[in-house]
Amino acid sequence: MSERITKDEIDNTLESMGEKAKLAAYVLAVMSASDKNRALNVMADSVENECAFIMSENLKDLKVGEKKGLSAAMLDRLKLDKERIKAMADGLRDVASLEDPVGKILTSSIRPNGLKIDKVTAPIGVIGIVYESRPNVTVDAAGLCMKAGNCVLLRGGSEAIHSNLALAHCLSRAALSSGLPEGVIQLIPWSDRRAVSKMLTMDRYIDLIIPRGGEGLIRAVVEQSTIPVIKHYKGICHIYVDSECDQKRAIEIIENSKCQRPGVCNAIETLLINHDIAAEFAPKVAARLIECGVELRGNSEFRKFVPDAKPAIEEDWYEEYLDLILAVKVVSGVDEAIAHINRYGSGHSEAILTTLPKNAEKFMNEVDSAVVYMNASTRFTDGGEFGMGAEIGISTDKLHARGPMGLPELTTYKYLIYGEGQIR
């Protein structure tokens, strides 16, 4: 696709897309759950039936990626095959099977004057998704937003432009054939960055922006956007090993939290060990992690017990490695562990490993993160693992969503007031 487009062409096209989405949002907001579910299943069939077309378009992206020197890991994230395409289609069917989040009465009360006040869930409206690399986000985001009654304006990365266009074409065509209004699912057809800049100022049409990608993308979106943004900056996750704990179980939890998938946001990046058990525990956990290929970077006290560890510097405590690298610090106790996490953490996921209920309660109440565990791996921070069925991301914000974002987090609420002639 040619990138020789003018700013006026970008602005005019996006304005038209925004207007379509806004108008469609009013229709979609009042559609029944059965109508939305039927559309999701038709969309799933369309993706699966167009497998050959989607794979041929994806091949174009893979060839360009190879020429640009994308890493093997990046190319793998980009690649679509029959199995992955079927998984995307099945994901849409799974979303269709979930409970509809719209129209639920959250609270209901009757005032002394007889007014009945219901607080009811409602769609947000139009959601803009800015994302990188993985084309499956096109399908996941479209399905989740639509189920929650929202129209979606998608802007994927340049490395997946052909794949995203193919997927969006299948989805939007299927949605239209199912009776959904035009504009429910739209993909910006260019990788030109001017399109993102325009999109982020379309507060007349777009109600919320959700960026999915690296910290650089998210910070750029936040800096430019005139629209509210739900952010997921980093996953600087911690485990604190308390003075009394099941050490064998603790080592298994730490290994799982770091090594199962080190490149994901809910993997731990820092391990904190209570001073009272450090002489015994530090060498044991270090041996297991080194056996798994982990590079350890420790403070001076940890290196007394594990001298082969590299010295940790201040920047290590802020680092999201997304790799088999772990920063380790010996701390005086639960208070220092909490203080460290609240200073250096990103508000994602933290865990305490302990057999002391009082310390667990203190840690879980005082750590300021979206998800706090007692005696479990941080790798469970995931919409599917939380029973949400699916997620659109994990928010490290506090407003309006925090932690894994499923269907309920893609809604807002409004008040419905029932009267019988009351005046004030």
Secondary structure in CASP SS format (residue, H / E / C, confidence):
PFRMAT SS
TARGET T0000
AUTHOR 0000-0000-0000
METHOD secondary structure of the structure
MODEL  1
M C 1.00
S C 1.00
E C 1.00
R C 1.00
I C 1.00
T C 1.00
K H 1.00
D H 1.00
E H 1.00
I H 1.00
D H 1.00
N H 1.00
T H 1.00
L H 1.00
E H 1.00
S H 1.00
M H 1.00
G H 1.00
E H 1.00
K H 1.00
A H 1.00
K H 1.00
L H 1.00
A H 1.00
A H 1.00
Y H 1.00
V H 1.00
L H 1.00
A C 1.00
V C 1.00
M C 1.00
S C 1.00
A H 1.00
S H 1.00
D H 1.00
K H 1.00
N H 1.00
R H 1.00
A H 1.00
L H 1.00
N H 1.00
V H 1.00
M H 1.00
A H 1.00
D H 1.00
S H 1.00
V H 1.00
E H 1.00
N H 1.00
E C 1.00
C H 1.00
A H 1.00
F H 1.00
I H 1.00
M H 1.00
S H 1.00
E H 1.00
N H 1.00
L H 1.00
K H 1.00
D H 1.00
L H 1.00
K H 1.00
V H 1.00
G H 1.00
E H 1.00
K H 1.00
K H 1.00
G C 1.00
L C 1.00
S C 1.00
A H 1.00
A H 1.00
M H 1.00
L H 1.00
D H 1.00
R H 1.00
L H 1.00
K C 1.00
L C 1.00
D C 1.00
K H 1.00
E H 1.00
R H 1.00
I H 1.00
K H 1.00
A H 1.00
M H 1.00
A H 1.00
D H 1.00
G H 1.00
L H 1.00
R H 1.00
D H 1.00
V H 1.00
A H 1.00
S H 1.00
L C 1.00
E C 1.00
D C 1.00
P C 1.00
V C 1.00
G C 1.00
K C 1.00
I E 1.00
L E 1.00
T E 1.00
S E 1.00
S E 1.00
I E 1.00
R C 1.00
P C 1.00
N C 1.00
G C 1.00
L C 1.00
K E 1.00
I E 1.00
D E 1.00
K E 1.00
V E 1.00
T E 1.00
A E 1.00
P E 1.00
I C 1.00
G C 1.00
V E 1.00
I E 1.00
G E 1.00
I E 1.00
V E 1.00
Y E 1.00
E C 1.00
S C 1.00
R C 1.00
P C 1.00
N H 1.00
V H 1.00
T H 1.00
V H 1.00
D H 1.00
A H 1.00
A H 1.00
G H 1.00
L H 1.00
C H 1.00
M H 1.00
K H 1.00
A C 1.00
G C 1.00
N C 1.00
C E 1.00
V E 1.00
L E 1.00
L E 1.00
R E 1.00
G C 1.00
G C 1.00
S H 1.00
E H 1.00
A H 1.00
I H 1.00
H H 1.00
S H 1.00
N H 1.00
L H 1.00
A H 1.00
L H 1.00
A H 1.00
H H 1.00
C H 1.00
L H 1.00
S H 1.00
R H 1.00
A H 1.00
A H 1.00
L H 1.00
S H 1.00
S C 1.00
G C 1.00
L C 1.00
P C 1.00
E C 1.00
G C 1.00
V C 1.00
I E 1.00
Q E 1.00
L E 1.00
I C 1.00
P C 1.00
W C 1.00
S C 1.00
D C 1.00
R H 1.00
R H 1.00
A H 1.00
V H 1.00
S H 1.00
K H 1.00
M H 1.00
L C 1.00
T C 1.00
M C 1.00
D C 1.00
R C 1.00
Y C 1.00
I C 1.00
D C 1.00
L E 1.00
I E 1.00
I E 1.00
P E 1.00
R E 1.00
G C 1.00
G C 1.00
E H 1.00
G H 1.00
L H 1.00
I H 1.00
R H 1.00
A H 1.00
V H 1.00
V H 1.00
E H 1.00
Q H 1.00
S C 1.00
T C 1.00
I C 1.00
P C 1.00
V E 1.00
I C 1.00
K C 1.00
H C 1.00
Y C 1.00
K C 1.00
G C 1.00
I C 1.00
C E 1.00
H E 1.00
I E 1.00
Y E 1.00
V E 1.00
D C 1.00
S C 1.00
E C 1.00
C C 1.00
D C 1.00
Q H 1.00
K H 1.00
R H 1.00
A H 1.00
I H 1.00
E H 1.00
I H 1.00
I H 1.00
E H 1.00
N H 1.00
S H 1.00
K H 1.00
C H 1.00
Q C 1.00
R C 1.00
P C 1.00
G C 1.00
V C 1.00
C C 1.00
N C 1.00
A C 1.00
I E 1.00
E E 1.00
T E 1.00
L E 1.00
L E 1.00
I E 1.00
N E 1.00
H H 1.00
D H 1.00
I H 1.00
A H 1.00
A H 1.00
E H 1.00
F H 1.00
A H 1.00
P H 1.00
K H 1.00
V H 1.00
A H 1.00
A H 1.00
R H 1.00
L H 1.00
I H 1.00
E H 1.00
C C 1.00
G C 1.00
V C 1.00
E E 1.00
L E 1.00
R E 1.00
G E 1.00
N C 1.00
S H 1.00
E H 1.00
F H 1.00
R H 1.00
K H 1.00
F H 1.00
V C 1.00
P C 1.00
D C 1.00
A C 1.00
K E 1.00
P E 1.00
A C 1.00
I C 1.00
E H 1.00
E H 1.00
D H 1.00
W H 1.00
Y H 1.00
E C 1.00
E C 1.00
Y C 1.00
L C 1.00
D C 1.00
L C 1.00
I E 1.00
L E 1.00
A E 1.00
V E 1.00
K E 1.00
V E 1.00
V E 1.00
S C 1.00
G C 1.00
V H 1.00
D H 1.00
E H 1.00
A H 1.00
I H 1.00
A H 1.00
H H 1.00
I H 1.00
N H 1.00
R H 1.00
Y H 1.00
G C 1.00
S C 1.00
G C 1.00
H C 1.00
S E 1.00
E E 1.00
A E 1.00
I E 1.00
L E 1.00
T C 1.00
T C 1.00
L C 1.00
P H 1.00
K H 1.00
N H 1.00
A H 1.00
E H 1.00
K H 1.00
F H 1.00
M H 1.00
N H 1.00
E H 1.00
V C 1.00
D C 1.00
S C 1.00
A C 1.00
V E 1.00
V E 1.00
Y E 1.00
M E 1.00
N C 1.00
A C 1.00
S C 1.00
T H 1.00
R H 1.00
F H 1.00
T C 1.00
D C 1.00
G C 1.00
G C 1.00
E C 1.00
F C 1.00
G C 1.00
M C 1.00
G C 1.00
A C 1.00
E C 1.00
I C 1.00
G E 1.00
I E 1.00
S E 1.00
T C 1.00
D C 1.00
K C 1.00
L C 1.00
H C 1.00
A C 1.00
R C 1.00
G E 1.00
P E 1.00
M E 1.00
G C 1.00
L C 1.00
P H 1.00
E H 1.00
L H 1.00
T E 1.00
T E 1.00
Y E 1.00
K E 1.00
Y E 1.00
L E 1.00
I E 1.00
Y E 1.00
G C 1.00
E C 1.00
G C 1.00
Q C 1.00
I C 1.00
R C 1.00
END
